[in-house]
Amino acid sequence: MSEELAIKLNDCTTKGYVIAPAGYGKTHLIALAVRASGGRQLILTHTFAGVNSIKTKMTALGVPASKYQVDTIASWSLRLCLAYPKTSRWETENPTSKQWNKLYGCCSGLLEKKFIRHVVAATYAGVYVDEYQDCSDSQHSLVCALAEFLPCRILGDPMQAIFDFDEGKPVDWDASVYPTFGCLGQLETPWRWERAGEPELGAWLKGARKKIEQGQKIDLLGELPPSVVRVYTKPEYLASQQYSSLCELLGHNESVIALHGGDPRSKNKTHRLAQTMAGRFSSIEEVEGKDLHSFLKKFGAAKTVQAGFLLALDFAKKCFTGVSNALTAGTKRGEVAKQSKGTKYPLVLHAANDYLNNPTSSHLKSFFLALKANPETSAYRRDLLYRLLNVLKMHIDGEGVTLSEAANMYQREMRHTGRPISHRKLIGTTLLVKGLEYDHAVVLDADALDAKDLYVAMTRGSKSLTIIGTSRYLPAE
């Protein structure tokens, strides 16, 4: 079916879509279609992780690099607009989050110009857009502008449309896709679970998807495959049950993702649970890194060394458990303190004193590394900690005049390289891990998730799924 559908995509000369459920081999399909093409294809997606995933699959299937260019919609649009600044009326090299929609509008307008269409059509024979459910309305308008003069095939899963945009809203498939794009097919085989040796889990998730699509409930007292574990609890015991369930998954080195929903309150829930787990599970930060940038802004504005150090201590408590127990009374006050016979952790004391005596990024980094190495402190927001350490390293190496400038440079770099965290046991929200794959998935407080968040959460684990909640039927609402 994949080979046939790949040929169908390659033969499409107008506008077409493919419905591609989570874990069904969408990237593989794109690679097969591009391999069959006679010209160079432009492949657009949303994240640099997605770009890397597509390139890896292309290499694995032996697709010549001359047959494709993979990029994010954002990067491709920005580069095109900057190449023709007078015509596009765009000159900003580093747009803020609120400027991107305007950029997409400028790019759509640029693509209406005949000479631009000639340039783009001379460069590419066709377009593929991956993860289409993540497109905003303004990105959809841009894709439609491309589709006016190039074959355009879009692939996505409306069931995973959970992104929350700063401006605008996600593309409405019923209103904007189905009426104007022709259906090329739907992927049918849950390859993620077939490859992992868990075909029963894949089949159960396929059935669960169908029920959710039809507005029906999943009965957790129905027949479940061995790899699906339902953990029932009363509301008052939910926190302790989640803690004990995660502890049971610590005895191996396989990856585990524990998930809350994508609502704004869930981010803090992930950090609190990771703190309760004393760092044995680590929480994931949002891409923008708001807590880090907020700290660096305040830190840069501190009037005294002591004030800056106290801000750094507050930030350290967001990264580690047990910080207060590792410090002397003087260090807690932001003062240079003397070592005594009762000083429990002299290495932390000396690192703090070094910074207070000579407040450099190098000494601040050494202080955080001393906390990391301390037996009584555990990093529970490793993602946040490693971002700070990377920013400090860049500042030490002379990249960026101020820490905030170094942070902005690091932020841009991280969009290409991905998050610095490599921990195998993670807690996150559905928004942060959509599109990613782990060995085992745990749905936390399952009753709080709506239909789409639930589906995204349930499909992250290739080997097992644990659902913790108080209801027999999901989605609960």
C-alpha positions as CSV (number, residue, x, y, z in Angstrom):
1,M,0.0,0.0,0.0
2,S,2.8,2.4,0.9
3,E,4.5,1.9,-2.5
4,E,1.2,2.4,-4.4
5,L,0.4,5.5,-2.4
6,A,3.9,6.9,-2.9
7,I,3.4,6.6,-6.7
8,K,0.0,8.3,-6.3
9,L,1.6,11.2,-4.4
10,N,4.3,11.5,-7.0
11,D,1.8,11.5,-9.9
12,C,-0.4,14.2,-8.3
13,T,-0.2,17.3,-10.4
14,T,-2.6,19.5,-8.4
15,K,-3.5,19.6,-4.7
16,G,-3.9,16.5,-2.6
17,Y,-3.9,15.3,1.0
18,V,-3.1,12.1,2.9
19,I,-4.4,11.3,6.4
20,A,-1.5,9.9,8.3
21,P,-2.3,8.7,11.9
22,A,0.5,8.8,14.5
23,G,3.1,6.0,14.0
24,Y,1.8,4.9,10.6
25,G,4.9,5.6,8.5
26,K,4.3,9.1,7.2
27,T,8.0,10.0,6.9
28,H,8.6,6.7,5.1
29,L,5.8,7.5,2.6
30,I,7.3,10.9,1.8
31,A,10.7,9.4,1.2
32,L,9.3,6.7,-1.1
33,A,7.4,9.4,-3.1
34,V,10.4,11.6,-3.4
35,R,12.5,8.7,-4.5
36,A,10.1,8.1,-7.4
37,S,10.1,11.7,-8.5
38,G,11.9,13.0,-11.6
39,G,12.6,16.5,-10.3
40,R,13.6,18.2,-7.1
41,Q,11.0,18.4,-4.4
42,L,10.6,21.0,-1.6
43,I,9.6,19.3,1.7
44,L,8.3,21.7,4.4
45,T,7.7,20.8,8.0
46,H,7.5,22.8,11.3
47,T,10.5,21.9,13.5
48,F,14.1,21.2,13.0
49,A,13.6,17.9,14.7
50,G,11.2,17.1,11.9
51,V,13.7,18.3,9.3
52,N,16.3,15.9,10.8
53,S,13.9,13.0,10.9
54,I,13.0,13.4,7.2
55,K,16.6,13.7,6.2
56,T,17.5,10.6,8.2
57,K,14.7,8.6,6.5
58,M,15.8,9.9,3.0
59,T,19.4,8.7,3.7
60,A,18.1,5.3,5.0
61,L,16.1,4.7,1.8
62,G,18.9,5.9,-0.5
63,V,17.1,8.9,-1.9
64,P,19.7,11.1,-3.6
65,A,20.2,14.6,-1.9
66,S,19.7,16.2,-5.4
67,K,16.1,15.1,-5.3
68,Y,14.9,17.2,-2.3
69,Q,15.3,20.2,-0.1
70,V,13.9,19.9,3.5
71,D,13.2,23.0,5.6
72,T,10.8,24.4,8.1
73,I,8.0,26.6,6.8
74,A,9.3,29.4,8.9
75,S,12.9,29.3,7.6
76,W,12.0,28.8,4.0
77,S,9.6,31.7,4.1
78,L,12.0,34.0,5.9
79,R,14.9,33.2,3.4
80,L,12.7,33.9,0.4
81,C,11.4,37.2,1.8
82,L,14.9,38.4,2.7
83,A,16.1,37.5,-0.8
84,Y,13.6,40.0,-2.2
85,P,13.2,42.6,0.5
86,K,11.8,45.4,-1.7
87,T,9.2,43.2,-3.3
88,S,8.3,41.3,-0.1
89,R,8.5,44.4,2.1
90,W,10.3,42.3,4.7
91,E,13.7,43.1,6.2
92,T,13.6,41.7,9.7
93,E,16.2,38.9,10.0
94,N,15.1,37.5,13.4
95,P,11.3,37.8,13.7
96,T,9.7,37.6,17.2
97,S,6.9,35.2,17.8
98,K,4.3,37.9,17.1
99,Q,5.9,38.8,13.7
100,W,5.7,35.4,12.1
101,N,2.1,35.7,10.9
102,K,3.0,38.9,9.2
103,L,6.0,37.3,7.5
104,Y,3.8,34.5,6.1
105,G,1.4,37.1,4.7
106,C,4.4,38.8,3.0
107,C,5.6,35.5,1.6
108,S,2.1,34.7,0.3
109,G,2.1,38.1,-1.4
110,L,5.5,37.5,-2.8
111,L,4.4,34.1,-4.3
112,E,1.8,36.0,-6.3
113,K,4.5,37.7,-8.4
114,K,5.1,36.1,-11.8
115,F,8.9,36.4,-11.6
116,I,9.0,34.8,-8.1
117,R,6.8,31.9,-9.4
118,H,9.2,31.5,-12.3
119,V,12.2,31.3,-9.9
120,V,10.5,28.9,-7.5
121,A,9.1,26.7,-10.3
122,A,12.6,26.5,-11.8
123,T,14.0,25.3,-8.5
124,Y,11.4,22.7,-7.5
125,A,9.1,20.3,-9.3
126,G,6.7,20.0,-6.5
127,V,5.9,20.5,-2.8
128,Y,5.3,18.2,0.2
129,V,4.1,19.7,3.6
130,D,4.5,17.4,6.6
131,E,2.5,17.5,9.9
132,Y,-0.2,19.7,8.3
133,Q,-2.4,19.7,11.4
134,D,0.2,22.0,12.9
135,C,-0.2,24.7,10.3
136,S,-1.8,28.0,11.2
137,D,-4.3,29.7,8.9
138,S,-1.6,32.0,7.7
139,Q,0.8,29.1,6.9
140,H,-2.1,27.4,5.1
141,S,-2.6,30.5,2.9
142,L,1.1,30.4,2.0
143,V,0.8,26.7,1.0
144,C,-2.2,27.5,-1.1
145,A,-0.1,30.2,-2.8
146,L,2.5,27.6,-3.7
147,A,-0.2,25.2,-4.9
148,E,-1.3,27.7,-7.4
149,F,1.7,26.9,-9.6
150,L,3.3,23.7,-8.2
151,P,1.9,20.2,-7.3
152,C,1.3,20.3,-3.6
153,R,0.7,17.2,-1.4
154,I,0.0,17.7,2.3
155,L,0.2,15.0,5.0
156,G,-1.1,15.2,8.5
157,D,-3.5,13.9,11.1
158,P,-6.4,16.1,12.2
159,M,-6.6,14.0,15.4
160,Q,-3.3,15.5,16.5
161,A,-4.2,19.1,15.9
162,I,-3.5,20.4,19.5
163,F,-1.1,23.3,18.8
164,D,-2.0,26.6,20.4
165,F,-0.8,29.5,18.3
166,D,0.2,32.9,19.7
167,E,-1.8,34.5,16.9
168,G,-4.4,33.0,14.5
169,K,-5.7,29.5,14.9
170,P,-4.9,26.0,13.5
171,V,-6.1,25.3,10.0
172,D,-9.6,23.9,9.9
173,W,-9.6,20.8,7.8
174,D,-13.3,20.7,7.3
175,A,-13.4,24.3,6.1
176,S,-10.0,24.8,4.4
177,V,-8.5,21.4,3.4
178,Y,-11.3,18.9,2.4
179,P,-13.1,21.3,0.0
180,T,-10.0,22.3,-2.0
181,F,-7.5,19.4,-1.7
182,G,-8.3,16.0,-3.2
183,C,-7.9,12.9,-1.0
184,L,-5.0,10.8,-2.2
185,G,-5.4,8.1,0.5
186,Q,-5.0,7.2,4.2
187,L,-2.2,5.2,5.9
188,E,-3.6,2.1,7.4
189,T,-0.8,0.1,9.1
190,P,0.4,1.1,12.6
191,W,4.1,0.4,11.8
192,R,5.4,2.0,15.1
193,W,4.0,-0.9,17.1
194,E,4.6,-3.6,14.5
195,R,8.3,-2.7,14.5
196,A,8.4,-2.7,18.3
197,G,6.9,-6.2,18.4
198,E,3.6,-5.0,19.9
199,P,1.1,-5.4,17.1
200,E,-1.7,-5.9,19.6
201,L,-1.1,-2.5,21.1
202,G,-1.1,-1.0,17.6
203,A,-4.4,-2.7,16.8
204,W,-6.0,-1.5,20.1
205,L,-4.8,2.1,19.5
206,K,-6.3,1.9,15.9
207,G,-9.6,0.9,17.4
208,A,-9.4,3.6,20.1
209,R,-8.7,6.2,17.4
210,K,-11.8,5.2,15.5
211,K,-14.0,5.5,18.6
212,I,-12.6,8.9,19.4
213,E,-13.2,10.1,15.8
214,Q,-16.8,9.0,16.0
215,G,-17.3,10.7,19.3
216,Q,-17.5,7.5,21.3
217,K,-15.8,6.5,24.6
218,I,-13.0,4.0,25.2
219,D,-14.0,1.5,27.8
220,L,-11.0,0.8,30.0
221,L,-12.8,-2.2,31.5
222,G,-13.1,-3.8,28.1
223,E,-10.5,-6.2,26.6
224,L,-7.1,-4.6,26.8
225,P,-3.8,-6.0,25.3
226,P,-1.1,-7.0,27.9
227,S,0.9,-3.9,27.1
228,V,-2.0,-1.5,28.1
229,V,-2.2,-1.1,31.9
230,R,-5.1,0.7,33.4
231,V,-4.4,2.2,36.9
232,Y,-7.6,3.1,38.6
233,T,-7.5,5.5,41.6
234,K,-9.8,7.7,43.6
235,P,-9.2,11.4,43.1
236,E,-7.7,11.9,46.5
237,Y,-5.0,9.2,45.8
238,L,-4.2,10.4,42.3
239,A,-0.9,12.1,43.2
240,S,0.5,9.1,45.2
241,Q,-0.7,6.7,42.5
242,Q,1.1,8.6,39.8
243,Y,4.3,8.7,42.0
244,S,4.2,4.9,42.6
245,S,3.4,4.1,39.0
246,L,6.4,6.1,37.8
247,C,8.7,4.5,40.4
248,E,7.8,1.1,38.9
249,L,9.2,2.2,35.5
250,L,12.6,3.1,36.9
251,G,14.1,-0.4,36.8
252,H,15.2,-0.4,33.1
253,N,17.1,1.9,30.7
254,E,14.3,2.2,28.2
255,S,12.7,5.6,27.5
256,V,9.6,6.6,29.4
257,I,7.4,9.7,28.8
258,A,4.8,10.6,31.4
259,L,2.3,13.1,30.0
260,H,-0.1,15.7,31.2
261,G,-2.4,17.5,28.7
262,G,-1.6,20.7,26.8
263,D,-3.5,23.2,28.9
264,P,-1.5,26.1,30.4
265,R,-1.7,24.7,34.0
266,S,-0.1,21.4,33.0
267,K,3.4,22.8,32.5
268,N,3.6,23.5,36.3
269,K,2.2,20.1,37.1
270,T,5.1,18.5,35.2
271,H,7.7,20.4,37.1
272,R,6.0,19.7,40.5
273,L,5.9,16.0,39.8
274,A,9.5,15.9,38.6
275,Q,10.4,17.7,41.9
276,T,8.4,15.1,43.9
277,M,10.3,12.3,42.0
278,A,13.6,14.0,43.2
279,G,14.9,14.1,39.6
280,R,14.5,10.4,38.8
281,F,12.1,11.7,36.2
282,S,13.0,15.0,34.6
283,S,10.6,17.6,33.2
284,I,10.7,19.1,29.8
285,E,10.7,22.9,29.1
286,E,8.8,24.6,26.4
287,V,10.9,25.5,23.3
288,E,10.8,29.3,24.1
289,G,12.5,28.8,27.5
290,K,10.5,31.6,29.2
291,D,11.8,30.8,32.7
292,L,15.4,31.0,31.5
293,H,15.0,34.3,29.6
294,S,13.0,35.8,32.5
295,F,15.8,34.9,35.0
296,L,18.6,36.3,32.7
297,K,16.7,39.6,32.2
298,K,16.3,40.1,36.0
299,F,19.9,38.9,36.6
300,G,21.3,41.3,34.1
301,A,19.4,44.2,35.8
302,A,20.6,43.3,39.3
303,K,22.1,46.3,41.0
304,T,24.6,44.4,43.2
305,V,26.6,41.2,43.1
306,Q,24.6,40.0,46.1
307,A,21.3,40.7,44.5
308,G,22.3,38.8,41.3
309,F,23.6,35.8,43.3
310,L,20.3,35.6,45.3
311,L,18.4,35.6,41.9
312,A,20.7,32.7,40.8
313,L,19.9,30.8,44.0
314,D,16.2,31.2,43.3
315,F,16.8,29.9,39.8
316,A,18.9,27.0,41.2
317,K,15.9,26.0,43.3
318,K,13.9,25.7,40.1
319,C,16.4,23.3,38.7
320,F,17.4,21.2,41.8
321,T,15.9,19.7,44.9
322,G,17.8,20.1,48.2
323,V,19.5,23.4,47.4
324,S,19.0,25.0,50.8
325,N,20.5,21.9,52.5
326,A,23.7,22.2,50.5
327,L,24.3,25.9,51.5
328,T,25.7,27.6,54.6
329,A,23.7,30.3,56.2
330,G,26.0,33.0,54.9
331,T,25.7,31.7,51.3
332,K,21.9,31.7,51.5
333,R,22.2,35.4,52.3
334,G,24.4,36.0,49.4
335,E,27.5,36.7,51.5
336,V,31.1,35.4,51.2
337,A,31.1,32.8,54.0
338,K,34.0,31.1,55.9
339,Q,34.5,27.4,56.0
340,S,34.2,25.8,59.4
341,K,34.4,22.3,60.8
342,G,30.6,22.1,60.4
343,T,30.6,23.0,56.7
344,K,28.9,20.1,55.0
345,Y,29.8,20.8,51.4
346,P,32.9,22.9,51.1
347,L,33.1,22.6,47.3
348,V,29.7,24.4,47.0
349,L,30.8,27.0,49.5
350,H,34.0,27.8,47.6
351,A,32.2,27.9,44.3
352,A,29.7,30.4,45.7
353,N,32.5,32.5,47.3
354,D,34.4,32.5,44.0
355,Y,31.4,34.0,42.2
356,L,30.7,36.6,45.0
357,N,34.3,37.7,44.9
358,N,34.6,37.7,41.1
359,P,31.1,37.6,39.4
360,T,31.9,36.1,36.1
361,S,29.9,33.6,33.9
362,S,32.7,31.1,34.4
363,H,32.3,31.3,38.2
364,L,28.5,31.1,38.0
365,K,28.8,28.0,35.8
366,S,31.2,26.4,38.3
367,F,28.6,27.1,41.1
368,F,25.8,25.3,39.2
369,L,28.2,22.5,38.3
370,A,29.1,22.1,42.0
371,L,25.3,21.8,42.9
372,K,25.0,19.3,40.1
373,A,27.8,17.2,41.5
374,N,26.5,17.5,45.1
375,P,25.1,14.3,46.7
376,E,22.2,16.2,48.4
377,T,20.9,18.0,45.3
378,S,19.1,16.4,42.4
379,A,18.4,18.1,39.1
380,Y,14.7,17.7,38.3
381,R,14.5,20.3,35.5
382,R,17.6,19.1,33.6
383,D,16.3,20.7,30.4
384,L,16.3,24.1,32.1
385,L,19.6,23.6,33.8
386,Y,21.5,22.4,30.7
387,R,20.1,25.4,28.7
388,L,21.6,27.8,31.4
389,L,24.9,25.9,31.3
390,N,25.0,26.2,27.5
391,V,24.2,29.9,27.6
392,L,27.0,30.5,30.2
393,K,29.5,28.5,28.0
394,M,28.6,30.6,25.0
395,H,29.1,33.8,27.0
396,I,32.4,32.6,28.4
397,D,33.5,31.8,24.8
398,G,32.7,35.4,23.8
399,E,29.5,34.7,21.9
400,G,27.2,37.6,22.8
401,V,28.2,40.7,24.7
402,T,25.6,40.1,27.4
403,L,24.1,37.0,28.8
404,S,20.8,37.8,27.2
405,E,22.4,38.1,23.8
406,A,24.1,34.8,24.4
407,A,20.8,33.3,25.3
408,N,19.2,34.6,22.1
409,M,22.0,33.1,20.1
410,Y,21.6,29.8,21.9
411,Q,17.9,29.8,21.4
412,R,18.4,30.1,17.6
413,E,21.0,27.4,17.6
414,M,18.8,25.0,19.7
415,R,16.0,25.2,17.1
416,H,18.4,23.4,14.8
417,T,20.1,21.0,17.3
418,G,17.1,20.2,19.5
419,R,16.8,20.2,23.3
420,P,20.1,19.5,25.2
421,I,18.4,16.9,27.5
422,S,19.2,13.2,27.0
423,H,17.6,11.8,30.1
424,R,15.6,8.6,29.5
425,K,12.8,9.2,32.0
426,L,10.8,12.4,31.2
427,I,7.6,14.2,32.2
428,G,6.1,16.6,29.7
429,T,2.9,17.9,28.1
430,T,1.3,16.6,24.9
431,L,2.2,19.9,23.2
432,L,5.9,19.3,23.8
433,V,6.2,15.7,22.6
434,K,3.8,15.5,19.8
435,G,5.5,13.7,16.9
436,L,8.1,12.1,19.2
437,E,8.4,8.4,20.0
438,Y,9.4,6.7,23.3
439,D,9.4,3.1,24.5
440,H,6.8,3.5,27.2
441,A,4.1,6.1,27.7
442,V,2.2,7.1,30.8
443,V,-1.0,9.2,30.6
444,L,-1.2,11.2,33.9
445,D,-4.6,12.3,35.2
446,A,-6.2,10.9,32.1
447,D,-9.7,12.3,33.0
448,A,-8.4,15.8,32.4
449,L,-7.4,15.3,28.8
450,D,-9.7,16.1,25.9
451,A,-10.1,13.8,22.9
452,K,-7.1,15.0,20.8
453,D,-4.7,15.4,23.8
454,L,-5.6,11.9,24.9
455,Y,-4.9,10.4,21.4
456,V,-1.6,12.2,21.2
457,A,-0.6,10.9,24.7
458,M,-1.7,7.3,24.1
459,T,0.3,7.0,20.9
460,R,3.8,8.2,22.2
461,G,4.9,4.8,23.5
462,S,5.9,1.9,21.1
463,K,6.1,-0.8,23.7
464,S,3.6,-0.1,26.5
465,L,0.9,2.3,27.6
466,T,-0.1,3.1,31.2
467,I,-3.3,5.1,31.8
468,I,-3.8,6.6,35.3
469,G,-7.2,8.1,36.2
470,T,-10.5,7.9,38.0
471,S,-12.9,7.1,35.2
472,R,-13.8,3.9,33.4
473,Y,-14.5,5.7,30.1
474,L,-12.2,8.1,28.2
475,P,-12.3,10.8,27.1
476,A,-14.0,11.7,30.4
477,E,-15.7,14.9,29.1
